[in-house]
Amino acid sequence: MPQEILGMDALTLEDGELFHDRKGRPKPLPTPLAPIADSHGHLTSFHKHDASVAICRAALAGVRLLVVPVDPVDEIPRKFPTAQAMLSWLDEQVERAAQRLDECAEHGLVPPAFSPDVPALVDNVRIVAGAHPYGAADLTAEALARLDVLLDSPRCVGVGEIGLDYGPYNELPADVQERAFRAQLRIAHERDLPVELHIRDNPEDERNSAHVLAARVLAEEGVPARGCDLHCFTQGQDVMAPFVELGCHIAFGGAMTFNRSDDIRAAAAVCPEELLLTETDAPYMAPVPLRGEECEPAMVAFTVSRLADVRAGQGHSRQATYDACWRNANELLTLRP
């Protein structure tokens, strides 16, 4: 494809491939056995990518649902002056992506075909909204008002990403994070919305587990009736088990494909089919064979293929895994009538 169509050096399709590694070698996309969902991809955090191009590329890779997290503390007003400005920006990116896809079609490049009742990606870009644990101390009345605007958007399908982070980049005490977590869980209950959770342990302090506290908070506050998604799961079976017992969906991303991620793959192999999700957490943690690149939603195609391979080793057909991931994402992250 001529580069002027998308105006981006990274999209070089003269050889018919969307992706190349750092040495310029083509990395063919796996053939999607069903529509693909990226249940968590940050379009607002790219350094190298244009958001509308990323949506276009995702559509060409077979992605038919993209959920974009929006943070009323971190991103507004730092990136966007108001919540409505952010929503208008997203509308503009989707519109531009649709135009780019029309240009691609003129050159014979079209998204994979699925059932006619599966929406086009440009008709299926959604958001979740919530304050990340890093911003828990700043969940003020003003921030909550911005959150309300985002949650009122017709694109909104949930509250997130919210939760607890005890990792090396966090600077807030656990009690401050817990208060913000509980407050936003209650908002999800009030609005009848699902939640997407960010939970990170401190690997140097096994005594204080964010996952243990998060499971206790969920048990005490109640998992929202519309459901819960443990976003960017990077732990093993033992950590996953309490959340599965609570009925939480488990979202696997690029980390599941890394060479040393045997514990994540072991959890993925036994996760109940009805709780499986896929995501990118773009622009972070690009999957193998593109590890080290800036991640984008199209790359979820590699992750779901690897997930299907992992589960095939436990007797699940690859088709069943693709179907489950698509079905689960649509059931959890549904648009309100």
N, C-alpha and C positions, 0 to 999 in steps of 0.2 A: 504494500500500500504506500503511495506517496506520502511523505511525512507532512506535506502541507495540509492534508485532510484533517489531521488531528493536532498539528502544530506542536509536536512533542518528540524529541529525539528518542525517547525510550520506546516509542511505538514504531518499530521498524518491521514491517510485515512483507518485505520483498520476498522472503522465503516462506511466507504463509504462517509464520509462528508469532504468537503474541509475546513470548518470553525468551530471553537469552540470558545466560549466566555472565559473570564478570569477564569471562574470556571471549564473549561473543558467540558461544555455542548455543544453538537452539535447544530449548527445553519444551518439547511438545506438551500441550495440555492433555490430561486424561479425558477421554470421551465421557461426558456426563450421562449417567444412566437414568437420571431424573433431574428436574429443576433443582438448583442449588440455592441455599440460603446462607448469607453471611449475617449472622444474628448480632454482630457487634463489630462495626468498622468505623473508625474515627475519620471522617472526611475533612475535618477541620484542622488536622494536625500534620498534614503533609509538609515535607521540606522540598521534595523533588517533584511531586506529582501535582497535576491540576485536577481538582475534584471532579469536574465534568468529564474529563478524559478517563478518570478512574471508573466512573459509572459506566461509560461507554465500553471500556475494556472488560468490565465485569459482565456486562450483558453479552458480549461476544464469547465469554468463557462459559456461559450457561447459568449465570447467577440471575435469579428472578425475584429475589427478596433481599433487601439490604436495610439493616437497622443501624441508624447513626446515633451514638450517644452524644448528648449535649449537656454541658455542665454550667448551671446558672451562677456558680461561684468563680470557677476558673476561667471560663471563656467569655463571660459577660460581666463587666464591660472591657476586659482586656483585649479580646479579639473582635467583638461586635459591640456597638454602643448600647443596643437594647436586645431583648429577647426577640422582638418582632423583626429586628434587622437580621438576626441570625436565620430566622425562618424564611425571610425573603431571599436571603443569600442562597439557601438550600433550594428554594423553588427555582432560582435562576440557574443553579448548577444542573438541576434535572432537565430544565428546558434546553440548555446548551447540549447536554448529553443526547437528548432526543434528536437535535439537529445533527450532531456528529454521527449518530447511528444512521440517519437518513443518507448522509454523505457516504458512509461505509457501504450501505446497500447499493448505491449507484456504482460502486466498484466491486460488487459481488460478494461483499463480506457481511454476513448476517448472523445473528445469534442462532444457536442450536434450536431445532424445532421440538416443541413438546405439545402436549394436549392443548387444544384451542381455549380451554378454560383457565389455563395458566397465564397470569397477567405478565405483560412486558415489564422489565425491570424499571423503566422510567415511570411506570404507573404503580410501583410498589417499593418506593423508597420511604422508609418510616423512621421515626425517632423514638428514643427513650430519653428521659431527662431526670437528672438528679445530681447531687453534690458528691463528688468523689471523696473518700476519707481524708485526703490531703487538705481539703477545704472545709472540714467539719467545723472548725472554730469560726468560720465566716458564714455559717448558715444563719444569717440575720433575717429580720423581717423583710428587708429589701430584697435579699436573695430569694426568700420564699415567694415573694411577689413575682419575681422573674420566673421562678419555677412554675408558678401557676399559669403564666402566659404560655410557657412551653407545653405544659400538660394539657392545656386547652386546645392545642393545635390539632387539626384533623389528621395530621401525620402521626400523632403520638400514640404509642402502643404500650407504654410502660414507664416505670420509675427506675432510673439507673444511670450510671452505675453507682451503687451505694454499698456501704459495708465497712470493713475494718482492714487496716493495713499496718502491720508491725514490721515491715521491711526496712531496709537500710536507708531509704529516701524519705521515710516519714519522720515528722518532727512533733507530732501531736500525741498527748497522753491517751491511753486507751479509753478512759472515761469520757473524754471529749468526743472521740469517735463514736463511742457507743450511743451517746445521746443523739447525735445526728442520725445515726443508723436507725434507731428506734423511731425518731420523729418522721423520717421518710418512709419507713415501713407503715406507719399509721396513715400517712397520706395515701399510700397505695391501697390500703384497706378502704379508706373513705371514698376514693375515686374508683374502686373496683378495677384496679390495674395490676398486672404482674410486676415483678421486680427483677432487675439484673444486678447480681451481687459481685462486688470486687472484694476478694478475701485473700490476704497475703500474710504468711507467717514470717517470723524472724528465724532464719535457719540456725542462728547462733544461740537461740533461747527456746529450747523445746518445752520449757515449763509454762510459757505464756503463749498459747496457741490462739491465733485469730480464728481459725476454723472451729475450734471447740467453743469459743465464745459466740461466734456467729450462729452455730447450730442451737445453742441455748437461747439466744435472743429470738430466733425464729420459732422455737418451741413455745416460748413465753408470749410473744406477740401474736403468734399464729402466722403460718404461711398464707399470703394473700390467696383468696379463692381463685383468682385468675392464674396463679402459679408463680414460680420462682425459677430463675436461671442462674446457675453458678458459673459465671463468666470466666473465660480463660483458665480452665482447670489445669493445674500443673502438678498435681499430687498423685498419690497412689490409691489403691483400693481401700485401705483402712480409713483414710481421710474422707474419701467419697461416700462411704457407707452410711453415716448418719444423715447426710443430705438426701441420699436415695430413699432412706426410710421416711424422710419428711415429704417425699414426693417432688423434690427439686430436679429440674432438668440440669444436665451437665454439658457444658459447651467446651468442645475440644478445638484447639487452634493449632497454629504452626508448631508450637513446642512439642506436640505429640509426634511430630515427624523427625525430631532431632535424634541423632545417633545414640545419645546417652539417655534417652527418655523411656527406658524400658518400663519404669513404674507407671508412667502416664499411659503407655500402651496397654499395660496389664489392666488398668482401670477401665480403659476404653473397651477392652475385649469383653468385660463382664457387666458393663453398664446396661441396665434394662433398656431394651429397644425403644420403649415409649418415652424415654427420658433423654435420648441422644440429641445433641445439637452440634452444629459446626459454626465456626466464626474465624475471623482473621485477627481481630484487635488491631487492624491497620492503624497506623503505619509501623507497628511493632511486630517482631518475631515472624518474619517471612518463613514459610515452610521450605524444607528440602524439596526440590533441588535449587532453591533460590535464596537459601539462608544468607543473611548478610546484606541483602537488598532492602530497600524501603518497601514494606509490605503494602499491598493494595487489595481491595475486595476480590478482584479476579483470582487471586492466589488461593482462595478457599477451595478452588477446584482440585488443587494438589492435596489439600488436607482431607477432603472427604474421600478422595480415592485411597489415600493411605489408611484412613479409618475403615473403609470397606475391606481392605486387605487384611487388616488386623483382626477384624471380626470374622472374616472368612476362615481364619485359623481356629475359630471356636464353633464352626458349623453354620454360621449365618451367611446367606448368599450376599454377594456384593449388591445385587439389586435391592434386597430387603433393607440394607443399610442406607443406600441412597434414598429410597422411598421413605424410610422412617425419619431421616433428618429433615427432609422437605415437609413431611406431614406434621412433625412435631413443631417446627418453627412456625408454621401457619396456625396451628392450634393455640400455641402459647402467645404469639405476638400478633394477635388479630386486631384489625381496625374495628373501632366501635361503629355501630349502625348510626 
